Amino acid sequence: MAPARLLFLLVAPIAMLFGANTAKAEAITSIWLGAEVSFIIPDVVVYDEAFDISFSVDTATAAPSITLAFMTYLNMSDTLTAAGSAWEYEFISSEDQWDLTLFGDFGDATTPTTHDAGGYSSRFYDPINGNYTWLWSDYEDKVVWTLHDLVLHEATNFELTIQAFMMAPVSFAIDVVETPLEVPEPSSAAFLGLGLSLLAACSHRAALRRR
């Protein structure tokens, strides 16, 4: 077999393997009153570049006939810039006619926000119901808030606080840092080394045959 073709056959699967290991969006999920509360962190975060982040409350895992009515607050540390960021609200239900997506500017009447030396504090009013967001488990209702075009300067902490009707508030927090550069996994590096060794051996054998 020609060395060039052998190189292609060895390197192509390895390249595909590296491609399969690229970063994916990750949901960090907790359970609250039977519902899933998730942060969805972006594929890649680079300091001083815009990124998006989402959080959701999903009643698909909750017990039947559960109704959740809650208020939502978000705190962010002062190591990012939210000026110019936009919010997106999605309501998703098994009853498709209730599905809805709305947009606005972060800090507007739907997301009144204060900013001081410690960071940002924002209240997320439901754009449909106002004070409370209402979800029904029988319809597997889900709400997703997304903040677009935040700019991270250093490691940042996001704290989401949910307060259900007549209940004490519960908080969930994550840290978001710059995405580290990816390095090949040991198994991938071993495959690459094996492929190059085989290629060298084949080239040496071909050279001996031409003598």
HELIX and SHEET records of a PDB file:
HELIX    1   1 PRO A    3  ALA A   20  1                                  18    
HELIX    2   2 THR A   59  THR A   61  5                                   3    
HELIX    3   3 ASP A   96  TRP A   98  5                                   3    
HELIX    4   4 SER A  137  TYR A  139  5                                   3    
HELIX    5   5 PRO A  186  ARG A  210  1                                  25    
SHEET    1   A 5 GLU A  26  TRP A  32  0                                        
SHEET    2   A 5 ALA A  35  ILE A  41 -1                                        
SHEET    3   A 5 ALA A  50  ASP A  58 -1                                        
SHEET    4   A 5 LYS A 142  LEU A 152 -1                                        
SHEET    5   A 5 LEU A  80  THR A  81 -1                                        
SHEET    1   B 6 GLU A  26  TRP A  32  0                                        
SHEET    2   B 6 ALA A  35  ILE A  41 -1                                        
SHEET    3   B 6 ALA A  50  ASP A  58 -1                                        
SHEET    4   B 6 LYS A 142  LEU A 152 -1                                        
SHEET    5   B 6 ALA A  86  ILE A  92 -1                                        
SHEET    6   B 6 LEU A 100  ASP A 105 -1                                        
SHEET    1   C 4 THR A 113  ASP A 116  0                                        
SHEET    2   C 4 GLY A 119  PHE A 124 -1                                        
SHEET    3   C 4 THR A  67  SER A  77 -1                                        
SHEET    4   C 4 THR A 133  TRP A 136 -1                                        
SHEET    1   D 5 THR A 113  ASP A 116  0                                        
SHEET    2   D 5 GLY A 119  PHE A 124 -1                                        
SHEET    3   D 5 THR A  67  SER A  77 -1                                        
SHEET    4   D 5 THR A 156  ALA A 164 -1                                        
SHEET    5   D 5 VAL A 170  VAL A 176 -1                                        
END                                                                             
